[in-house]
């Protein structure tokens, strides 16, 4: 059951992409054995320990709790580690889901990490080679973070996933490279002691500020955002997210402009209605996860809605994501079955459809992207998808997952984003295309590390703005962590 735990990095948080840890946490939450939050990643290990603190004896006896306790013990004991990762694919993978996978044809990484009681740091060097983005040498994954009371402050470039989806997030995901920036957030999501506010349950608040790349329509635009999550009932979690692009070369970067963006005073409200002085490109919305038993099977219903800044202070023209999952314990391990649907044609689900709106902007014409990949949804804007999936977690540490997705990509066709000279091409279907996507993933221990194999195939080649994709994408990645 616990084989393979020793290969995990000793970061102070459960990293985005750690599929096994997320599965076990979601399982405990659905079983009523975890009192914390599971909608925002990465998740501090202190939050995991707090969420498991008051669990019953039957909960503690579960395989899910045993796995997480072993990981917690490991994190406490491993204060200095080094990690080596090697992998690649026959082409840059078009679709990126929660689990970690290679970023290009060649993916090599080396990192050293130090973790203490109030301080943690990692220096990571990466070499990523693909045909679309010529920034092969990267420092993604590096960070410095410190704890001050129950608050954490850090700077660096780490992957994030804001939302309940397994296949995609409409707010912020690991689809694009991590944005380098500064963040402040709660270390552990304790419930308020004040009786007037204790009803919100455990709560978390994250604030982020970073800078996007230079080679875009507005060079060096800033990415700012905040997220609040809470658990007002044992079965219900709710998250609220707001993100916006602001400033950059040639744009007003005064405190007044920033204040207008924060209070939502944009979309032409500063001038004659043309939007010439619109200070920001914003997306905002909410998500939830409700856990409950169905015929004795721990299950969950989750959803997410993200709107554009089309109505002044309040978002509108929402994109939407909904899903159902169920946990079973058949045979030697546990299984998760899920169905997940998303629609990023703005407003189509709740009002009038508006193509070319989601994640686009008339001023910030590179859109809600970083180095050509959407910062949120893996399927890009103007897409409708339906996915069926199963994840099998064996007690020996082997993970096998399979998904089938029916997708309508780039509805109404065309290219709405601007690619700057020397900028990374937009990785999106060039025209409207209906496609079936099948994906198979296998993880297991190998040579003291963790080896992941993955295959993704489509029933027809997807023609992207970066060129036509092969119908089959084969990926592999091996990671080994050791103490020093």
HELIX and SHEET records of a PDB file:
HELIX    1   1 UNK A    5  UNK A    7  5                                   3    
HELIX    2   2 UNK A   19  UNK A   30  1                                  12    
HELIX    3   3 UNK A   45  UNK A   51  1                                   7    
HELIX    4   4 UNK A   57  UNK A   60  1                                   4    
HELIX    5   5 UNK A   63  UNK A   77  1                                  15    
HELIX    6   6 UNK A  198  UNK A  200  5                                   3    
HELIX    7   7 UNK A  255  UNK A  262  1                                   8    
SHEET    1   A 2 UNK A  13  UNK A  14  0                                        
SHEET    2   A 2 UNK A  43  UNK A  44 -1                                        
SHEET    1   B 2 UNK A  40  UNK A  41  0                                        
SHEET    2   B 2 UNK A 161  UNK A 162 -1                                        
SHEET    1   C19 UNK A 137  UNK A 138  0                                        
SHEET    2   C19 UNK A 119  UNK A 129 -1                                        
SHEET    3   C19 UNK A 106  UNK A 115 -1                                        
SHEET    4   C19 UNK A  80  UNK A  89 -1                                        
SHEET    5   C19 UNK A 472  UNK A 483 -1                                        
SHEET    6   C19 UNK A 449  UNK A 458 -1                                        
SHEET    7   C19 UNK A 433  UNK A 446 -1                                        
SHEET    8   C19 UNK A 399  UNK A 409 -1                                        
SHEET    9   C19 UNK A 384  UNK A 394 -1                                        
SHEET   10   C19 UNK A 333  UNK A 343 -1                                        
SHEET   11   C19 UNK A 314  UNK A 328 -1                                        
SHEET   12   C19 UNK A 297  UNK A 311 -1                                        
SHEET   13   C19 UNK A 280  UNK A 294 -1                                        
SHEET   14   C19 UNK A 236  UNK A 246 -1                                        
SHEET   15   C19 UNK A 222  UNK A 233 -1                                        
SHEET   16   C19 UNK A 203  UNK A 211 -1                                        
SHEET   17   C19 UNK A 181  UNK A 186 -1                                        
SHEET   18   C19 UNK A 151  UNK A 156 -1                                        
SHEET   19   C19 UNK A 143  UNK A 148 -1                                        
SHEET    1   D 2 UNK A 369  UNK A 370  0                                        
SHEET    2   D 2 UNK A 373  UNK A 374 -1                                        
SHEET    1   E 2 UNK A 463  UNK A 464  0                                        
SHEET    2   E 2 UNK A 467  UNK A 468 -1                                        
END                                                                             
